[in-house]
Amino acid sequence: MARGASIKSEVVAAQDLTGKRAIVTGASSGIGRATARALAEAGVRVAGGARRVERLETEIALELDVTEQDSCARFVAAAIEQLGGLDILVNNAGLALGRAPFDESSEEDEATVFGVNVAGLVRMTRLCLPHFGDWGHIVNMGSVAGRVAYEGGATYVAAKFAERGFTYALREDLLGRPIRITTVDPGLTETEFSLVRFKGDEEKAAAVYRGVDPLHPEDIAECIVFALTRPWHVNVDEIVVKARNQASGARIIRDQ
């Protein structure tokens, strides 16, 4: 190349999401609700699913328990019928239970954590895959817990490591099909997550976010929309986002 010559690259416009059709699980609160709202603002038709259906704000609001096969099948059938197809799946439903050494865990809590975060995500993906056309994007909600382990969270850590593994295996299996796949792995995000984790103990839940400027659901929703709107030839494999004062799942600097 001659001196002074420049490489010209074609600027490809971001994806316009207007008219796309999305399913968002766990859409009644937190990241799910913020994501459903952000998608709607971008012109997406959204079918939201949650157990607390009365809290859904989506255009199409349907009851969904991702741990129940029949519930998932009913939800997907109804959502696809009302949407007329599917372009975006946001597997957001997830939870943790307890924050103690593993030998204090219970089989009931373990089954719930794996049932929602792993089996539910896999089940919803399998049910939705046949409905994608010539443009599709699957977004799985991971966590920094699925990247670096921390004490007192063995079951949740294992579930989120499984989510990330499944996401990358799915990427291999779907290679060549017109479906993009992204895992979004947030750190400390102020939602009802900790209230559920500590089984309604408001003081313990509030302490998780005390002295830190945590992420907010809207921050994560913005990351999801970013991945969805990249030019079609671009697949954002993963987005890892943490609060500025958080280095890992357990290492957080708090104001004194």
C-alpha positions in Angstrom: 0.0 0.0 0.0 1.4 3.4 -1.0 2.4 5.8 1.8 -0.5 8.0 2.7 -3.1 5.6 1.4 -6.0 4.9 3.7 -8.2 1.9 4.2 -11.8 2.7 3.5 -14.4 0.6 5.3 -18.1 0.6 4.6 -20.1 1.9 7.5 -22.9 -0.6 8.2 -26.0 0.8 9.9 -27.2 -0.6 13.2 -30.1 -3.0 13.2 -33.5 -1.4 13.3 -35.7 -3.4 15.7 -39.0 -1.9 14.6 -41.5 -4.6 14.1 -39.4 -7.4 15.6 -41.1 -9.8 17.9 -39.7 -10.8 21.3 -40.3 -13.1 24.2 -38.9 -12.0 27.6 -39.0 -14.4 30.5 -39.0 -13.1 34.1 -40.5 -9.8 32.7 -42.4 -8.8 35.8 -39.6 -7.1 37.7 -35.9 -6.0 37.6 -33.8 -6.6 34.5 -36.7 -8.5 32.7 -39.1 -5.6 33.1 -36.5 -3.0 32.1 -35.5 -5.1 29.1 -39.2 -5.5 28.0 -39.7 -1.7 28.3 -36.5 -0.9 26.4 -37.5 -3.3 23.6 -40.9 -1.8 23.3 -39.4 1.7 23.1 -37.3 0.4 20.2 -40.4 -0.7 18.4 -40.4 -4.4 19.3 -43.6 -6.2 20.0 -43.0 -8.0 23.4 -44.6 -11.0 24.9 -43.6 -11.1 28.6 -43.8 -14.1 30.8 -43.8 -14.4 34.6 -45.5 -16.2 37.5 -46.7 -12.8 38.7 -48.6 -12.1 35.5 -50.5 -9.2 37.2 -47.2 -7.3 37.3 -46.4 -7.6 33.6 -46.4 -4.3 31.6 -45.9 -5.9 28.2 -48.1 -5.7 25.2 -48.7 -9.5 25.6 -48.7 -10.6 29.2 -48.8 -14.3 29.9 -48.3 -16.5 32.9 -45.1 -18.5 32.8 -43.3 -20.8 35.2 -40.1 -21.9 33.5 -39.7 -24.9 35.9 -42.9 -26.4 34.5 -42.9 -28.1 31.1 -46.6 -27.6 30.5 -46.5 -23.9 31.5 -43.6 -23.3 29.1 -45.4 -25.1 26.2 -48.6 -23.1 26.8 -46.8 -19.9 27.1 -44.8 -20.3 23.9 -47.8 -21.5 21.9 -49.9 -18.5 23.0 -47.0 -16.0 22.6 -46.2 -17.2 19.1 -49.8 -17.1 18.0 -50.3 -13.5 19.2 -46.9 -12.3 18.0 -47.2 -14.1 14.6 -43.6 -15.4 14.9 -40.4 -14.8 16.8 -37.2 -12.8 16.3 -35.8 -12.3 19.8 -35.7 -14.5 22.9 -34.5 -13.1 26.2 -34.0 -15.9 28.7 -34.0 -13.6 31.8 -35.8 -15.7 34.4 -33.4 -16.6 37.2 -32.8 -16.6 40.9 -30.5 -17.5 43.8 -31.5 -19.0 47.2 -29.3 -18.5 50.3 -25.8 -17.3 50.8 -24.1 -19.9 53.0 -21.5 -22.7 52.7 -22.7 -25.5 50.6 -23.1 -28.0 53.5 -25.9 -25.7 54.8 -27.8 -26.0 51.4 -31.0 -27.9 51.0 -31.9 -30.2 48.1 -35.2 -28.2 47.7 -33.3 -24.9 47.1 -30.8 -26.6 44.8 -33.6 -28.0 42.7 -35.3 -24.6 42.4 -32.0 -22.8 41.5 -31.1 -25.4 38.8 -34.7 -25.7 37.7 -35.1 -21.9 37.0 -31.5 -21.0 35.8 -30.6 -24.1 33.9 -33.5 -26.4 33.0 -35.9 -23.5 32.5 -33.5 -21.6 30.2 -32.7 -24.8 28.2 -36.4 -25.7 27.9 -37.5 -22.3 26.7 -34.7 -22.2 24.1 -35.7 -25.6 22.8 -39.4 -24.6 22.6 -38.7 -21.3 20.9 -36.0 -22.4 18.3 -38.5 -23.8 15.7 -40.2 -20.4 15.5 -37.2 -18.3 14.4 -37.2 -17.3 10.8 -34.5 -15.6 8.8 -33.5 -13.2 11.6 -33.1 -14.3 15.2 -31.2 -13.4 18.3 -31.1 -15.3 21.7 -30.0 -13.4 24.7 -29.2 -15.4 27.8 -29.0 -13.7 31.2 -25.8 -14.9 32.9 -23.9 -13.4 35.8 -20.3 -12.7 36.9 -21.0 -15.7 39.2 -20.7 -17.8 36.1 -17.2 -16.6 35.5 -15.5 -16.5 38.9 -16.7 -18.5 41.9 -17.3 -16.9 45.3 -17.9 -18.4 48.7 -21.5 -19.1 49.9 -22.9 -19.4 46.4 -22.0 -22.9 45.1 -25.4 -23.8 43.7 -26.0 -20.4 42.0 -22.4 -20.3 40.7 -22.8 -23.8 39.3 -26.0 -22.8 37.6 -24.5 -19.7 36.0 -21.4 -21.6 34.8 -23.9 -24.0 33.2 -25.7 -21.1 31.5 -22.5 -19.8 30.0 -21.5 -23.3 28.8 -24.9 -23.9 27.2 -24.7 -20.6 25.5 -21.4 -21.4 23.8 -22.4 -24.9 23.0 -25.6 -23.6 21.4 -23.5 -21.1 19.4 -21.6 -24.1 18.0 -24.7 -26.0 17.2 -26.5 -23.1 15.4 -23.4 -21.9 13.5 -24.5 -21.1 10.0 -28.2 -20.5 10.9 -29.4 -16.9 11.0 -29.5 -16.7 14.7 -27.2 -14.7 16.9 -26.5 -15.6 20.5 -25.3 -13.4 23.4 -24.8 -14.0 27.1 -25.0 -10.9 29.2 -23.2 -11.3 32.6 -24.0 -8.6 35.1 -22.5 -7.9 38.4 -24.1 -6.2 41.4 -27.5 -5.0 40.1 -30.1 -3.5 42.4 -33.3 -5.5 41.9 -35.4 -7.9 43.9 -32.8 -10.6 43.3 -31.3 -10.3 46.8 -34.7 -10.1 48.5 -35.5 -13.5 46.8 -32.1 -14.9 47.7 -32.6 -14.1 51.4 -36.2 -15.3 51.3 -37.8 -12.0 52.1 -35.3 -10.7 54.7 -35.3 -7.0 53.7 -32.3 -6.0 56.0 -30.0 -8.6 54.5 -31.2 -7.7 51.0 -30.6 -4.0 51.5 -27.1 -4.7 52.9 -26.0 -6.2 49.6 -26.2 -2.8 47.9 -25.3 -0.6 50.9 -22.2 1.6 50.4 -22.0 0.8 46.7 -23.4 2.6 43.6 -24.7 -0.6 42.0 -25.9 -1.2 38.5 -29.5 -0.6 37.7 -31.8 -2.8 35.6 -31.8 -0.1 32.9 -28.0 -0.4 32.6 -28.4 -4.1 31.7 -31.3 -3.5 29.4 -29.2 -1.0 27.5 -26.5 -3.6 27.1 -29.0 -6.1 25.6 -30.4 -3.5 23.2 -26.8 -2.7 22.1 -26.1 -6.4 21.3 -29.4 -6.7 19.4 -28.8 -3.6 17.3 -25.3 -4.4 16.0 -25.1 -4.8 12.2 -26.3 -8.2 11.2 -22.8 -9.6 10.5 -21.7 -8.9 14.1 -22.3 -11.3 16.9 -21.6 -10.0 20.4 -20.7 -13.2 22.1 -20.7 -11.9 25.7 -21.1 -8.7 27.6 -19.7 -8.5 31.1 -20.8 -5.5 33.1 -20.1 -4.6 36.7 -20.4 -1.7 39.1 -17.3 0.5 39.1 -16.4 -0.6 42.6 -16.8 -4.3 41.9 -14.0 -6.5 40.7 -15.6 -9.9 41.1 -18.7 -11.5 42.6 -17.2 -11.2 46.1 -14.7 -8.3 45.9 -16.5 -5.1 46.3 -15.3 -1.8 47.7 -17.9 -0.1 49.9 -18.1 3.4 51.2 -17.4 3.6 55.0 
